[in-house]
Amino acid sequence: MSKLKIIYFDSSAIDSISLENRLRSVCVSFYVIKEGLILANCNKSAQELFNELVPDNNRANVFVGDLDLSEKSYWGYMNTDLWKWLNENKKP
């Protein structure tokens, strides 16, 4: 199980502020790529994190998955803050 998670959610159906507040209480840190797409450093399984983040009455259009960040498993051009966050958070 990776401690880094990728979270996708329908931001028109789920309040981003509420979700981010819940992330603050259960994760070490998180990085918002854009509204509805978040990377999180969390010591829980994807299922445990999903159950803590998502209200029972609104579980549609949410995805939480483990993220593999072994050497050369990701590449791209993004804001340098993302690369800094990944370097700080990918360590076991």
CYANA upper distance limits for C-alpha pairs under 8 A (distance plus 0.5 A):
  1 MET  CA     45 SER  CA      7.24
  1 MET  CA     66 ASP  CA      7.28
  2 SER  CA     45 SER  CA      8.49
  2 SER  CA     66 ASP  CA      5.94
  2 SER  CA     67 LEU  CA      6.72
  2 SER  CA     68 ASP  CA      7.18
  3 LYS  CA     41 ASN  CA      6.11
  3 LYS  CA     42 CYS  CA      5.63
  3 LYS  CA     43 ASN  CA      5.72
  3 LYS  CA     44 LYS  CA      7.46
  3 LYS  CA     45 SER  CA      8.24
  3 LYS  CA     66 ASP  CA      7.65
  3 LYS  CA     67 LEU  CA      8.33
  3 LYS  CA     90 LYS  CA      8.40
  3 LYS  CA     92 PRO  CA      8.17
  4 LEU  CA     39 LEU  CA      7.43
  4 LEU  CA     40 ALA  CA      6.10
  4 LEU  CA     41 ASN  CA      5.12
  4 LEU  CA     42 CYS  CA      6.68
  4 LEU  CA     66 ASP  CA      6.52
  4 LEU  CA     67 LEU  CA      5.90
  4 LEU  CA     68 ASP  CA      8.12
  4 LEU  CA     89 ASN  CA      8.13
  4 LEU  CA     90 LYS  CA      7.40
  5 LYS  CA     39 LEU  CA      6.14
  5 LYS  CA     40 ALA  CA      5.60
  5 LYS  CA     41 ASN  CA      6.91
  5 LYS  CA     42 CYS  CA      7.59
  5 LYS  CA     46 ALA  CA      7.54
  5 LYS  CA     64 VAL  CA      7.02
  5 LYS  CA     65 GLY  CA      5.89
  5 LYS  CA     66 ASP  CA      5.11
  5 LYS  CA     67 LEU  CA      5.74
  6 ILE  CA     37 LEU  CA      7.89
  6 ILE  CA     38 ILE  CA      6.39
  6 ILE  CA     39 LEU  CA      5.17
  6 ILE  CA     40 ALA  CA      6.93
  6 ILE  CA     63 PHE  CA      8.34
  6 ILE  CA     64 VAL  CA      6.20
  6 ILE  CA     65 GLY  CA      5.84
  6 ILE  CA     66 ASP  CA      6.92
  6 ILE  CA     67 LEU  CA      6.72
  7 ILE  CA     36 GLY  CA      8.18
  7 ILE  CA     37 LEU  CA      6.25
  7 ILE  CA     38 ILE  CA      5.57
  7 ILE  CA     39 LEU  CA      6.71
  7 ILE  CA     40 ALA  CA      8.05
  7 ILE  CA     62 VAL  CA      7.84
  7 ILE  CA     63 PHE  CA      6.08
  7 ILE  CA     64 VAL  CA      5.06
  7 ILE  CA     65 GLY  CA      7.17
  8 TYR  CA     36 GLY  CA      5.94
  8 TYR  CA     37 LEU  CA      5.21
  8 TYR  CA     38 ILE  CA      7.07
  8 TYR  CA     61 ASN  CA      8.37
  8 TYR  CA     62 VAL  CA      6.18
  8 TYR  CA     63 PHE  CA      5.54
  8 TYR  CA     64 VAL  CA      7.11
  9 PHE  CA     14 ILE  CA      7.66
  9 PHE  CA     36 GLY  CA      5.36
  9 PHE  CA     37 LEU  CA      7.20
  9 PHE  CA     61 ASN  CA      6.15
  9 PHE  CA     62 VAL  CA      4.82
  9 PHE  CA     63 PHE  CA      6.84
 10 ASP  CA     14 ILE  CA      6.63
 10 ASP  CA     36 GLY  CA      6.39
 10 ASP  CA     61 ASN  CA      6.07
 10 ASP  CA     62 VAL  CA      7.14
 11 SER  CA     15 ASP  CA      6.75
 11 SER  CA     16 SER  CA      6.66
 11 SER  CA     35 GLU  CA      7.02
 11 SER  CA     36 GLY  CA      5.67
 13 ALA  CA     58 ASN  CA      8.48
 14 ILE  CA     19 LEU  CA      8.07
 14 ILE  CA     58 ASN  CA      8.13
 15 ASP  CA     19 LEU  CA      6.84
 16 SER  CA     20 GLU  CA      6.57
 16 SER  CA     35 GLU  CA      7.67
 16 SER  CA     36 GLY  CA      7.78
 17 ILE  CA     21 ASN  CA      6.65
 18 SER  CA     22 ARG  CA      6.81
 19 LEU  CA     23 LEU  CA      6.73
 19 LEU  CA     53 LEU  CA      6.86
 19 LEU  CA     54 VAL  CA      8.22
 20 GLU  CA     24 ARG  CA      6.75
 21 ASN  CA     25 SER  CA      7.17
 22 ARG  CA     26 VAL  CA      7.00
 22 ARG  CA     52 GLU  CA      8.27
 22 ARG  CA     53 LEU  CA      6.57
 23 LEU  CA     27 CYS  CA      5.98
 23 LEU  CA     29 SER  CA      8.32
 23 LEU  CA     30 PHE  CA      7.86
 23 LEU  CA     40 ALA  CA      8.39
 23 LEU  CA     53 LEU  CA      7.55
 24 ARG  CA     28 VAL  CA      7.90
 24 ARG  CA     29 SER  CA      7.40
 24 ARG  CA     30 PHE  CA      8.31
 26 VAL  CA     42 CYS  CA      7.64
 26 VAL  CA     49 LEU  CA      8.45
 26 VAL  CA     52 GLU  CA      8.49
 27 CYS  CA     40 ALA  CA      7.29
 27 CYS  CA     41 ASN  CA      6.39
 27 CYS  CA     42 CYS  CA      4.99
 27 CYS  CA     43 ASN  CA      7.63
 28 VAL  CA     40 ALA  CA      8.18
 28 VAL  CA     41 ASN  CA      5.95
 28 VAL  CA     42 CYS  CA      6.19
 28 VAL  CA     43 ASN  CA      8.39
 29 SER  CA     40 ALA  CA      6.43
 29 SER  CA     41 ASN  CA      5.80
 29 SER  CA     42 CYS  CA      7.85
 30 PHE  CA     38 ILE  CA      7.37
 30 PHE  CA     39 LEU  CA      6.03
 30 PHE  CA     40 ALA  CA      4.56
 30 PHE  CA     41 ASN  CA      6.43
 31 TYR  CA     38 ILE  CA      6.18
 31 TYR  CA     39 LEU  CA      5.63
 31 TYR  CA     40 ALA  CA      6.79
 31 TYR  CA     82 LEU  CA      7.76
 31 TYR  CA     85 TRP  CA      7.74
 32 VAL  CA     37 LEU  CA      6.76
 32 VAL  CA     38 ILE  CA      4.99
 32 VAL  CA     39 LEU  CA      6.96
 33 ILE  CA     37 LEU  CA      6.14
 33 ILE  CA     38 ILE  CA      6.11
 33 ILE  CA     39 LEU  CA      7.83
 33 ILE  CA     82 LEU  CA      8.28
 34 LYS  CA     38 ILE  CA      7.59
 41 ASN  CA     89 ASN  CA      6.89
 41 ASN  CA     90 LYS  CA      8.49
 42 CYS  CA     49 LEU  CA      8.42
 44 LYS  CA     48 GLU  CA      6.35
 44 LYS  CA     49 LEU  CA      6.45
 45 SER  CA     49 LEU  CA      6.67
 45 SER  CA     66 ASP  CA      8.39
 46 ALA  CA     50 PHE  CA      6.56
 46 ALA  CA     64 VAL  CA      6.02
 46 ALA  CA     65 GLY  CA      5.97
 46 ALA  CA     66 ASP  CA      6.84
 47 GLN  CA     51 ASN  CA      6.67
 47 GLN  CA     64 VAL  CA      7.91
 48 GLU  CA     52 GLU  CA      6.80
 49 LEU  CA     53 LEU  CA      6.56
 49 LEU  CA     64 VAL  CA      8.02
 50 PHE  CA     54 VAL  CA      6.32
 50 PHE  CA     63 PHE  CA      8.28
 50 PHE  CA     64 VAL  CA      6.69
 51 ASN  CA     55 PRO  CA      8.13
 54 VAL  CA     58 ASN  CA      7.37
 54 VAL  CA     59 ARG  CA      6.61
 54 VAL  CA     62 VAL  CA      8.42
 55 PRO  CA     59 ARG  CA      7.02
 68 ASP  CA     73 SER  CA      7.24
 69 LEU  CA     73 SER  CA      6.06
 69 LEU  CA     74 TYR  CA      7.05
 69 LEU  CA     90 LYS  CA      7.27
 78 MET  CA     82 LEU  CA      7.20
 78 MET  CA     83 TRP  CA      8.10
 79 ASN  CA     83 TRP  CA      7.81
 80 THR  CA     84 LYS  CA      6.82
 81 ASP  CA     85 TRP  CA      6.59
 82 LEU  CA     86 LEU  CA      6.63
 83 TRP  CA     87 ASN  CA      6.65
 84 LYS  CA     88 GLU  CA      6.70
 85 TRP  CA     89 ASN  CA      6.52
 86 LEU  CA     90 LYS  CA      6.14
 87 ASN  CA     91 LYS  CA      7.92
